[in-house]
Amino acid sequence: MSTQTSIEWTEMTWNPTVGCTKVSPGCKHCYAETMANRLRAMRMRGYENGFKLSLVPERLNEPLARRKPTIYFVNSMSDLFHQKVPFDYVRRVFDVMARAPQHTFQILTKRADRMASFCATMEVPRNVWLGVSVENRRHGLPRIPLLRKVNAPVRFLSVEPLLEDLGDFNIEGIQWVIVGGESGSRARPMKPEWVENIIQRCDDASVAFFFKQWGAWGADGQKRSKSANGRAYRGRTWDAMPLALPRGLEPLFSP
């Protein structure tokens, strides 16, 4: 079912599929896996299989019942472009999004190749933002050129958890970058200089930058609660969001 969420860069989550499999180091401490198994123990409908990939077609039409314009994170508990999600089902998800133009839908994947293949066969609705996860150089950076192939009104990067300095990388064609450190008792640290590299590239390219959190490790390198470390970077919060303009115009960003 669609639910309110504490994720800072969205408003609600919508999960027409649940479950996934690990494909890269960013998946190591997957919060969705822990949550899915907890919901299975609570006998929550839709999580009967825990974190095993499952289609939940009864949830498909949920956004159509909500008239208030809402930002939806699609599949916070899964990956829409997982290899076990048939393209016919993905088309049904995209059809619902097209029929709900009052909403904005954010889709994030680690299967950038499959997303690019799917989107090459159709026109992406103007209210759908497409993004890829970028946790490191080896696995994350190769997803960016695949994202650039997709004709979406907003292309974004979720650089969370940021596991190392990304070095020299190209954000041409990207409208939004989210950065965050890892949470949880087994979290891996994120260093300020890694964040600085990304924010400077966003500044140079006029790309909207959103700093989500430090996570379990603070800017001082000390481990403490996520809430204690907070969201401030350089003494301020960074909450820029992209603004998708009408067809034919380039996306801009809000300061």
C-alpha positions in Angstrom: 0.0 0.0 0.0 1.0 3.6 -0.4 2.4 5.1 2.8 3.8 8.3 4.2 7.5 8.2 4.5 10.3 9.8 6.5 12.6 9.8 3.4 13.5 13.5 3.1 13.4 13.9 -0.7 9.9 12.4 -1.3 6.4 12.4 0.3 4.9 8.9 -0.1 6.1 5.4 -1.2 4.3 3.1 -3.6 5.4 -0.5 -3.9 3.7 -2.4 -6.7 6.6 -4.9 -6.3 8.5 -6.0 -3.2 11.7 -7.8 -2.7 15.0 -7.7 -4.4 18.5 -9.3 -4.7 21.9 -7.8 -4.0 24.0 -6.7 -7.0 26.7 -4.4 -5.6 28.3 -3.1 -2.3 25.6 -0.5 -1.8 23.2 -3.4 -1.2 25.2 -4.9 1.7 23.1 -3.5 4.5 19.8 -3.1 2.7 17.2 -1.4 4.9 14.4 -2.8 2.7 15.5 -6.4 3.3 15.4 -5.9 7.1 12.0 -4.1 6.9 10.5 -6.7 4.6 11.4 -9.6 6.9 10.0 -7.7 9.8 6.7 -7.1 8.0 6.6 -10.7 7.1 6.8 -11.6 10.8 4.0 -9.2 11.4 1.9 -11.0 8.7 1.6 -7.8 6.7 -0.2 -8.3 3.4 2.1 -8.2 0.5 5.1 -9.4 2.4 4.2 -13.1 2.7 7.4 -13.9 0.8 9.6 -11.6 2.9 12.3 -10.1 0.6 11.8 -12.6 -2.2 10.9 -10.6 -5.4 7.1 -10.5 -5.6 4.6 -8.7 -7.9 1.8 -7.0 -6.0 -0.8 -6.1 -8.7 -3.5 -5.2 -6.2 -1.4 -2.1 -5.4 -1.2 -0.9 -9.0 -4.1 1.6 -8.9 -3.3 3.1 -5.5 -2.0 6.5 -6.9 -5.2 6.9 -9.0 -7.3 7.1 -5.9 -5.3 10.1 -4.5 -6.2 13.5 -6.0 -3.8 15.6 -4.0 -0.6 16.2 -6.0 2.0 14.0 -4.3 5.6 13.0 -4.9 5.8 9.2 -4.9 9.0 7.1 -4.5 8.2 4.0 -6.6 9.4 0.7 -5.1 11.2 1.8 -2.0 11.1 -1.9 -1.0 12.2 -3.3 -4.4 13.7 -2.4 -7.8 11.2 -2.0 -10.6 13.8 -3.0 -13.2 14.8 -6.2 -11.4 15.3 -9.0 -14.0 12.4 -10.9 -12.5 9.9 -8.1 -13.1 8.5 -8.7 -16.6 8.5 -5.7 -18.9 4.7 -6.2 -19.4 4.3 -5.5 -15.7 6.6 -2.5 -15.8 4.4 -1.1 -18.6 1.4 -1.5 -16.3 3.2 0.6 -13.7 4.1 3.2 -16.2 0.5 3.3 -17.5 -0.7 4.1 -14.0 1.8 6.9 -13.7 0.7 8.4 -17.0 -2.9 8.3 -15.9 -2.0 10.2 -12.7 -0.5 13.4 -14.1 -1.2 15.3 -10.8 1.6 13.3 -9.1 5.3 13.1 -9.6 6.9 9.6 -9.5 10.5 9.0 -8.7 12.0 5.6 -9.8 15.5 4.6 -8.6 17.3 1.5 -9.8 20.7 -0.3 -9.7 19.7 -2.1 -13.0 20.4 0.9 -15.3 21.0 -1.3 -18.3 17.5 -2.8 -18.0 15.9 0.6 -17.4 17.6 2.0 -20.6 16.4 -1.0 -22.6 12.8 -0.6 -21.4 12.7 3.2 -21.9 14.1 2.9 -25.5 10.8 1.3 -26.5 8.4 3.9 -25.1 8.0 7.6 -24.2 8.6 8.3 -20.5 5.6 10.2 -19.0 6.5 13.8 -18.2 5.7 13.3 -14.5 8.2 10.4 -14.1 11.8 11.1 -12.8 14.3 8.3 -13.4 17.5 7.8 -11.3 20.3 5.4 -10.5 22.2 4.5 -7.4 25.9 5.5 -7.3 27.7 4.1 -4.3 31.2 3.8 -5.6 33.4 4.1 -8.8 33.4 0.5 -9.9 29.6 -0.3 -9.7 28.0 3.1 -9.5 29.6 5.3 -12.0 29.0 3.0 -15.0 25.2 3.5 -14.4 25.4 7.2 -15.1 26.0 7.0 -18.9 23.2 4.4 -19.1 20.8 6.9 -17.3 21.8 9.6 -19.8 20.4 7.5 -22.6 16.9 7.7 -21.1 14.7 10.6 -22.3 13.2 11.6 -18.9 12.2 15.1 -17.7 14.5 14.6 -14.7 17.4 12.3 -14.4 18.8 11.9 -10.9 21.6 10.2 -8.9 21.1 8.7 -5.4 24.6 8.7 -4.0 23.7 6.8 -0.9 25.5 5.2 0.8 28.5 7.0 -0.5 31.3 4.5 0.1 34.3 6.3 -1.4 35.6 9.3 -3.3 34.0 9.2 -6.8 36.9 11.0 -8.3 36.5 12.7 -11.7 33.1 11.8 -13.1 30.7 13.5 -15.5 27.2 14.7 -14.4 26.2 16.1 -17.8 22.6 15.5 -18.5 21.8 15.0 -14.8 19.4 17.4 -13.1 19.5 16.3 -9.4 22.0 14.6 -7.1 21.2 13.2 -3.6 24.0 12.3 -1.2 23.9 10.4 2.0 25.9 8.3 4.4 24.9 4.9 5.6 22.8 4.3 8.8 22.6 1.3 11.1 24.9 -0.5 13.5 27.1 -1.8 10.7 27.3 1.4 8.7 30.4 2.3 6.7 31.7 5.8 7.2 31.4 8.7 4.7 34.1 11.4 4.6 33.5 15.1 4.1 35.9 15.4 1.2 33.9 12.8 -0.7 30.9 15.0 -0.3 32.8 18.1 -1.2 33.9 16.6 -4.5 30.3 16.0 -5.5 28.9 19.3 -4.4 31.6 21.2 -6.3 30.7 19.3 -9.5 27.0 20.1 -8.9 27.8 23.8 -8.4 29.9 23.9 -11.6 27.2 22.2 -13.6 24.2 24.0 -12.0 22.8 20.7 -10.8 20.4 20.6 -7.8 22.1 19.1 -4.8 20.3 17.5 -1.9 22.3 16.4 1.2 20.1 13.7 2.9 22.2 12.8 6.0 25.5 11.9 7.5 24.1 8.6 8.8 25.8 6.7 11.6 29.2 8.5 11.1 29.4 12.3 11.6 31.5 14.8 9.8 34.0 14.5 12.6 34.5 10.8 12.0 32.7 9.8 15.2 30.0 7.2 15.3 26.7 8.2 17.0 23.0 8.2 16.2 21.8 9.2 12.8 19.7 12.0 14.4 22.6 13.3 16.4 24.8 13.6 13.3 22.0 15.4 11.4 21.8 16.7 7.9 24.0 19.9 8.0 26.9 20.2 5.6 29.1 23.4 5.7 26.8 24.6 8.4 23.5 24.5 6.4 21.0 22.1 5.0 20.9 21.4 1.2 17.4 20.7 0.0 17.5 21.7 -3.7 14.9 19.9 -5.8 14.6 19.9 -9.6 11.6 21.4 -11.3 10.4 19.6 -14.4 9.2 22.2 -16.9 6.7 21.7 -19.8 7.6 19.6 -22.8 10.4 21.1 -24.9 12.1 23.0 -22.1 15.1 21.9 -20.1 14.6 21.0 -16.4 15.8 23.7 -14.0 16.4 23.5 -10.2 15.2 25.3 -7.2 17.8 27.0 -5.0 
